[in-house]
Amino acid sequence: MKTVEVKNATDSLGEYARRLAKEPVVVTRRGKPMAALFRVKDTDWETLSLSMNPRFIALIQRSRARHKAKGGIPLAEARRRFKV
C-alpha cells in the first residue's frame, strides 16, 4: 500500500489511478489516513453507489440486527413464498 501526505500529493489524479493496478494509495494528513484510492473491479455502478450510501448501510445493519435477534427463514422458504 502506497501512502502520500496530502501536501505532497502533486501528481495528477490519472497518475494515481494508474498506480492502483499495483497497490492502493492512502492519502494522509499529518500521518493519519484521510482518503483511500483503491481499484474497483467486478462491480457495477449500483453496487458501488449503495456500498457508500449511509442510509443503505444503516438499513442493512438494522436488518442484520433484527435477523440476529428474531431469526429469519431459510432461502428455500423465501423462494417458495415469492415463487422464485
N, C-alpha and C positions, 0 to 999 in steps of 0.2 A: 504494500500500500504506500503510495506516494503522499507526502504531506507538503503543503506550501503555505507559508504565512500570507495572510491576505494582502499585506502591504507589498509583498514580493511577487504576487500573482499578476505578472505583467504580460504573459503570453495571451494570445487570442483564445477565445472560448473554443474555437475549432481545434486549436493545437491541444488543449486539454482533453477534448473529446477524442482525438486520435490516440491519446495515451491510454484511454480506458480499455483498449483491446488487450493491454498488458496488465494493468492493475487499476484499482480505484484511486481517486485523488481526493484527499481530505484537505479542505481549506481551514486554516486555523487563525485565531486572533489571540495574540499573547499566549500561544502554545496550546490553547483549548479549541477543540473542534467547533466550527460554526456552520459548515456546509460539507456535503459529500457529493461527489460525482461518481457514478458507477454505471457500468454497462447494463443496458436493459435488453434482454434477449428473450425470445419465445414468449412474448406478451403482446397484448393489443392495447389500443387507447383506452377502452372502457376499464379494463383490469388495472391499468396504470393509474387512471384517474381515481377509481374507487379506493385503491390502496393508499391514497394520500388524502382522502376525504375524511375529516374528523367526525362528521355526522355518521358516515357509513361505518367507520371503525367503532364508534360508540354503540351503534346498533348491533354489530357483531359481538361486542363484549357483553352487552345485555343479554343477547340470545344465548351465548355460551354459559353465562352465569345462571340463567333460567334453566337451561338444559342440565347443568350440574346439580341444581337444587331439586328440580322436579322430574328429571329424566326426559326421555324422548321416545320415539318409535323407531323400529328398525327400518332401514331403507326399503326392504321388500314391502313392508306395510304401507309406507308412504307412496310407493309406486302403485300399489293396488288401489289405494284411495284416490289417487289422481289419474289412474288409468294410463300410466306411462309405460 
